[in-house]
Amino acid sequence: MSKHVPRIYCGNALSVGVRQRLGEDVAHHLLNVLRLKPGAELVLFDGTGGEYLGVLLAAGKHWVEVDPCVHKDLNTESALRVLLAQAISRSDRMDYTIQKAVELGVQQIQPLATERSQGRLDASRQEKKHRHWQDVARAAAEQSGRACLPLVLPVQTLDAWLRNLPQEGQKLLLDPKASQNLKTIPAASGVCLLSGPEGGLSEAEIAEAMQTGFTAIRLGPRILRTETAAVACLSALQLLWGDLGG
């Protein structure tokens, strides 16, 4: 059995032979969690495509130095471009949705404050949560072999987001009362998927979204939890229009 080589995201642009010093969070993970020593092999990526076979050169208490030795082309990004607009849910549920959405190939995640969103956040907590959610996305990209790092956008209200929504791409809204499903709408290369919180979007929010060009779809005869609905729909989208199963 081949040994596991840790895969690490580097915030700065990588280049073969150009050493990089990484900060405290990465150092803690490599030195204290994985118990690696200088000389250990690593896979490094900077989120812009491709990855590097590298080595852990040196370590201090709060830093590590790595060397990207060999560049490898990597084709793990889906041709289906997906932005997931997810109403904020309770902490562990939101983390799960973000993690699985990254594994399923989304390019961007937009957290939304809606009428029924639980755990409403003031400005300071929004900033802290935003950093946390981007860390969840980074870890999921490391684990799943993504070549690019999906972006978690700052929290917006649903109203504000709808007012500034780009016009291109298929806009889909998850609604268990909808009459259409993924088999009844035309395929697209770009999708904006809107998924509600616990209790779903309100009737007024659904109407507002549909006025801005969203098509309401249902996933089946059963009502799914908020953390299940988006993941199930993303899986179906990648199977029908993307690269899942390819």
N, C-alpha and C positions, 0 to 999 in steps of 0.2 A: 504494500500500500504506500502510495506517495505521501510525503509529509505535507501538512498544511502550511502554506506560506501566507502570512497575514497580508491583507490588502488595505492600504492606507491612503486616505485623501490628503492631498497637500494643497494648501490655499494659494500658494504662489505657482506661477508657470514653471513647468519642469523642462529640463533640457539635459541630454545625455552628458554625463561627466561634470555637471554643475551641481555642487553639493548644496543641500538645503538644510537649514536648521529649523526644526519644528518645535512647537511650544509645549506647554505644561500638560494639556489634555492628552495629546498624542503620546508624550513621554510617559505619563502615568499608565496609559493603556498598554504600551509596548513593554515597559520595564516592570510594572507592578502587577498587571493583570495577566499578560502573556509570558512574563518572566524571560524576556529575550535579552541576549547579551550582544555586545558589538561583534560583528561578523555574521549576524543572522540575516537570512534572505528575506526580502520584502517585495511586494508588488505595490507600486506607487502610481497614483493618477491625480491629475489636476482638474478634472471635470470638463476639459475642453475636447476630449476625444483621445482614444488610445491610452496606453498604460506603459509603465516602465518596470523592467526587472531591476531591482536595486538591492542595496545592502545597508544595514545599520552600521555606521562607521564609529560613532562615539556617542556617549551619553553623559549627561550631568543630572543633577537632582531634578531640574525643571525643564530639561530640553533633551532632544536627541538630534544627531546629525545623520543624514542619509545621503546616499549617492545613487542617482538614477543611472544605471549602467547601460541598459539596452532598451530601446524603444520597440514596442509592439503595436501594430495596428489592431484595432478592436472594433468590431461591428456588433454592438449589443443594443443599439438604439432603434426603436420602432419607427417605421415610416409614418405611422399614424400619430399625428400630433394631438396631444390631449392636455387641456387645462381642466383640472378638477376644482370646481368652486364648492367648497364643503362648509356647510354651516357648523359653527363651533359646537362641539359636544364635550362631555366630561373628559377630563384629562387623559385617562388611559384609553378611552374610546377614540379620541382625536389622534393620539399617538399611533394607535393601531391602523387607523385609516390612512394616515400619512405614510407609515412604513409600507403597507401593502400597495398603496398607490405607486410609490417609487418602484417597488419590485415589479409592478405591472406596466411600467414604462411611461408614466406621465411626465411631461416636461415642466409643468408649473402647477402649483397648488395655491388656491386663493381661499384663506379662511374668511368666513363671513359671519357677521353679527346679524341675527335674524330675530323675529318676534319671540320665538320659542327657544332660542339658544340658551343653554344652561352654562353657568359659570361665567357670567358677563365680566369683562375685564376693563379696568381703568387704564389710562395711558401707560403708566409705569409697568403694570402687569402685562399689557399687550406687548410691550417691547421685550420683556423677559420671556414670555411665551413664544414670541416670534423666533428668538434665538434658540429656544429649546426645540421648536418644531423643525428649524433648519438643521439642528444637530441630529434629530431623528431621521431626517431625509438623508443626511450625509452618511450616517451609519448604515442605512438601508442600501444606499448606492454602493458602499464598500462591500457589503455582504453579497449583493446580487450581481456584482460584476458590471455595473453601469459604467460606460465610458464618459458620460456627461452627468453633471450634478444637477438634479432638478431644483428649481427655485421655489421656495416658499415665500409668498408675497406678504407684505404687512396686512393686518386685519383691516377690512372695510365693512361698512354696513351694506346690506343688500341693495338698498336704494341707491347709494352712491356708486356702487359697482355697476349696477345696471345702466346708470346714466352714461357711463364712460366705456361701455363694452364695445370692443371691435366688432365690425359687421361680418367679417369673413368666417367661414367654417360652419359646421352643423351645431346648433344649440339645442341641447337636450336637457329636459327637466324630469327628474324622477318623481312620479306621482302614482300611487297604487290605484287611483280611480281613473287613470287615463285609459283611453280606448286603443291607442297605438302601442306598438312595441318595436324592438330593433329590426324585426323582420319586415315591418310594413313601411319603413322609411328608407330613403336612398342612402347608399354608402357614401362616406366622405373621407378625405385624407386629413381633415382637421376637425376636432370636436371640442366643444365647451360643455362640460357636464356639470349640472347644478344639482346638488344633493342636500336635502334638508336635515334638520337636527332631530333629536328625540321629539316625537309628536308631529314631525313634519312641518313643512312650510304652511303658513296660513292661506286661506282662500284668496285674500287680498294680495299676498306675495306671489302666489301662483299666477293670478291674473296679470299682475304687473310684469312678471317675467315673460309671460306669453305675448304681451303687448310689445315687448322688445325683440320678439323673434324666436322665442323658445318653443320647442315642440314637447309636449308632455308625453312621457312614455311610462309603461308599467313593465315590471320584470317578470311578473307571473301572478298566480292566484293568491300567494301568501304575502303578508306584510313583513318586510325585513327591517331589522334594527338599523339605526343610522350607520353604525360601523360596518355592517354587512352589505347594505344597499349599494354604496359606491363601489366597494370592492367587487361585488358580483357583477355590476354593470361594466366596470373596467375590464374584467375578465372576458365578458361576452363581446365587448367592443374589439378587444385584441384578437379574439378568436375569429370574429366575423370580418373585420376590416384591417387588422394589424398582423402581428407576427407570432401570436400564441399558437403553439402546435406546429409551427413551421420548422 
